[in-house]
Amino acid sequence: MDDEIAVRARPSTSARSFESPPAVAPGRKRRRRAVRRDGYGAVFISPFVLALTLFMLVPIGYAVYQSLYTTKLIGGTSYSGLANYHEVLTSAQF
C-alpha cells in the first residue's frame, strides 16, 4: 500500500524537466577515463593459468595418452588405438 502511494506521488515523465548536462568551460574537453593496457592483468592471471596447466591439463593429456596404449609386464607397450575403449564398452562387467 505504501509503495502505491509513493509511486503515485512521483511526477510523471512528461511533467519532469530534463536538464542538460553541465557545461564544460570553453577550450577544455571532457576527459574520458583511459583504459590501461600495461599488462598487469596478465601478471595477476598467470599463476592461475600455470596451476591449471600443471595440475589439470597435463594429467588429463597423459591419461588420454596412456589409454591409447596397452602395457604388458614383459614386452613393453604397444599402440592399441581405440581398442581399449571398445573392449570396455562391450564388456559385460562394465
C-alpha positions, 0 to 999 in steps of 0.5 A, spaced: 500 500 500 505 504 501 509 503 495 502 505 491 502 511 494 509 513 493 509 511 486 503 515 485 506 521 488 512 521 483 511 526 477 510 523 471 515 523 465 512 528 461 511 533 467 519 532 469 524 537 466 530 534 463 536 538 464 542 538 460 548 536 462 553 541 465 557 545 461 564 544 460 568 551 460 570 553 453 577 550 450 577 544 455 574 537 453 571 532 457 576 527 459 574 520 458 577 515 463 583 511 459 583 504 459 590 501 461 593 496 457 600 495 461 599 488 462 598 487 469 592 483 468 596 478 465 601 478 471 595 477 476 592 471 471 598 467 470 599 463 476 592 461 475 593 459 468 600 455 470 596 451 476 591 449 471 596 447 466 600 443 471 595 440 475 589 439 470 591 439 463 597 435 463 594 429 467 588 429 463 593 429 456 597 423 459 591 419 461 588 420 454 595 418 452 596 412 456 589 409 454 591 409 447 596 404 449 596 397 452 602 395 457 604 388 458 609 386 464 614 383 459 614 386 452 613 393 453 607 397 450 604 397 444 599 402 440 592 399 441 588 405 438 581 405 440 581 398 442 581 399 449 575 403 449 571 398 445 573 392 449 570 396 455 564 398 452 562 391 450 564 388 456 559 385 460 562 387 467 562 394 465 
